[in-house]
Amino acid sequence: MHHVLIIHEVESYPAWKIIFDQAAEMRKQAGEISYQLLRYDSDANNIVHFSQWSSLENARRFFESAELIEIRQKAGVKAPNFIYLHEIEQQIL
């Protein structure tokens, strides 16, 4: 499995979430399979987006596209940090 971990601050979570939801079909077509959203315990505007992708190449192409850079700016995203990950093991305890 291929995963992407994105950590970023947003100006306003409710405003960001509207734009995030509007991009769901775009993310799916680009290769996103599933996602989780988390927030910092002490700050609702610090968001963690953890997602599973069909390939890391698809994820990079999507996240680095000019269209998505523009969408992030519109959504009020501040300095996103992208971490591209290969799963090596998963267990349920």
C-alpha positions, 0 to 999 in steps of 0.5 A: 500500500501507498500512503501520504501524510499531509500536515498543514495549518489552515486559516479556518477548518470549516472553510477548508473542509468545504473545499476539501469535500468539493475535491473528493471526486478529483482526488478519487480520479487521481488515485486516492483510495481512502483517507482519514482527517485528524486535528491537533488536540490543542488547535482545530486549524492544524490538520493531518490528512492521512490517505491511501493511494493507488501509487505514490506517483499518482499522489505526487502528480496530484499534490504537485499539480498547478490546479491543486496548488491553486485550490490549496491557496483558495482553501487557506492552507499554510505551508503543507508538509507532504510525506510519501510512505510505503507500508511495510506492515499492518497488524491489529492487536 
